[in-house]
Amino acid sequence: MRLNQVTVSVSDIPRAVLFYTCLGLRQIVSAPHYARFACPDGEATFSVHLTPLVQPETTTVYFECAQLDTQVQALGLQFDSELVDQPWLWRDAHLRDPDCNHIILFHAGEYRLNPPWRLQDT
C-alpha cells in the first residue's frame, strides 16, 4: 500500500492555492470546489476541498523538506514557531494555512522511519 494523497478542508480555493503554491507545491488540478497539488519530491499529492464550514485547528499536515532551514527562511510566511530541534530527533517549524489547518515543515532524515525507539519488525 502507498499513500496517494491527503485532502484538507478550506473555505476559499483561490486563497488556499496561493498559500500552498507558496509552500512549493505545484498545482495539477483546478476546479471551483477542489485543487490538487504535486509535492516537489516523490509521488505524493495533496489536495484542498471547498467546505462550507471548516473546523479550524482539527487538521495537521507534515511536509518534509530536505533543506528545511533554507526553505523556511525563503518562504517569507508568518510561522507560529521558530525552527526547533525536537526531542524525537526532528527539526521543525509550525505555521497555519489561511483556514487554520496546522502545517508543520520538518526534516527528520533517517529518523522519520528509523528512530532509535522504532519497534523491531517481526
Secondary structure, 3 states (H helix, E strand, C coil): CCCCEEEEEECCHHHHHHHHHHHCCEEEEEECCEEEEECCCCCCEEEEEECCCCCCCCCEEEEECCCHHHHHHHHCCCCCCCCEECCCCCEEEEEECCCCCEEEEEECHHHHCCCCCCCCCC
